[in-house]
Amino acid sequence: MSSENKATGRVVVLVLPDVNLLDLGGPVQAFDAAAQLGAGYRLEFVAAEAGEVRSAQGLSLAGLGPLPVVGPGDLVLVPGPRLPASGPDLPEAAVTWIRDAVPSGARVASVCTGAALLAEAGLLDGRRCTTHWSLVDLMRSRYPRARVRDAVLFVHDGPISTSAGIAAGIDLALSLIEHDHGPALTAAVARDLVVYLRRDGSQRQVSPYLEHRGHLHAGVHRVQDHLAQHLDLPHTLDDLARLANLSPRGLSRAFTAATGCTPLEYHQRLRLDLAANLLAETTLTVEAVATRCGFRDARHFRRLYGARYGMPPSAARPA
């Protein structure tokens, strides 16, 4: 996904006739939870014909706005509708509108069968994409120029993102939130939703901010939050244990059981991950990066970085 299209915070949700409620509600709640945590997302709900749309489950959704003008940095979200067996029967106004969204500079993301609208508009021509497993064969035959993948949760290809069925829409939303606001806030959103953070196989290795947060131990989460917010400071096991309302020995057991690593190892992984990002994205010297990440000795930092990533920090600079 390109980082050139900086997010505005506006999420325009296109509600199609016969929309599946979970396809709509899951991603929308993820963006709302992120907004409650300070991400600044603003949700707008629109339809091809303003007013009311009946969902596939029989619930009527009212107060939907008309199709708006979208532009650079806006995100258009298309939850999946229930499609007839004969194939997509989608509002022409929605097809035309979504077709114009990408040239206008907006990002577009579909959930489940919402990919059919993107395909009808030609947005998936030549792009990697995915959809609900039951629609894969139809998509491949009806839209032969789309590079439809199966057995993945979601796919990003330029400004277009698509996801597989239902719960994968939450995974897609979390990935988009991470793109906009980083892994720490995304981990907080996942905790709020009580979901696991997952990636498909084509994505980069999961950030340590996310990798060890798929548990429900409140005390360990408090310690993880504290470590993530104070990367450059030293921490004693006694201090961390007080945050978790546990004994030092109890914290060590609980932390290792929940995350698979010790508090010290987790803190070190966070600092090295931050260092890798700083080396790739800034012109800071290796010594300055080491200091920024809380390493008092640049030589020690170099040794740890080499052991973790298999190369010296100087080799992490972009070509």
Secondary structure, 3 states (H helix, E strand, C coil): CCCCCCCCCEEEEECCCCECHHHHHHHHHHHHHHHHCCCCCEEEEECCCCEEEECCCCCEEEEEECCCCCCCCCEEEECCECCCCCCCCCCHHHHHHHHHHCCCCCEEEECHHHHHHHHHCCCCECCEECCCHHHHHHHHHHCCCEEECCCCCEEEECCEEEECCCCHHHHHHHHHHHHHHCHHHHHHHHHHHCCCCCCCCCCCCCCHHHHCCCCCCHHHHHHHHHHHHCCCCCCCHHHHHHHHCCCHHHHHHHHHHHHCCCHHHHHHHHHHHHHHHHHHHCCCCHHHHHHHCCCCCHHHHHHHHHHHHCCCHHHHCCC
